[in-house]
């Protein structure tokens, strides 16, 4: 099995955590990335496998799959143990909706923070304009944290047992913290869940790899991981 991944690709790292949690061996192929040029030049295999030309792309035998959620669902069908989705249809649907919430709804808000890792001068007008947009996005992010606090009330994990929803939502929350987003202090259940997942070996391994990639590729972000 091969995974075409990116050092600072949220969705590639989501798939890597799932592969580690399932104990599956894979060869990771890191595609070129820089903060100024993005993923360029794009890997020919990625372009051939994914019409969007984006990572992650998973190759399993003669099968090529793109989109992190489709990849996780394939892994669950092909390698069902340990399970990353509930067996109950209602809980399974809820798990999938939380994945969508992380990958699409939360991302739509914290995308406004992503400029912070790019090289910039503190007084650069473009950076300051982007910062104004980031401040506008913070109430939406705080609202998403409040929703997750409710989801986690009385639960150790989002869908009863540990699941793909925990992976997807964790990555969104981690990315927000990495980008200096709103605090978790007002959401104790979310904060405890985040700390608990951070200690799982699969998560800890990927977190350290992302932090190392940031040290090599990203501008420092004021307020990252400080709340």
Secondary structure by P-SEA (a helix, b strand, c coil): cccccccccaaaaaaaaaaaaabbbbbbbbcccccccccccccaaaaaccccccccbbbccccccccaaaaaaaaaaaccccccccccaaaaaaaaaaaaaaacccccccccccccccccccccaaaaaaaaaaaaaaaaaaaaaaaaaaaacccccccccccaaaaaaaaaaaaaaaaccccccccaaaaaaaaaaaacaaaaaaaaaaaaaaacccccccccccc
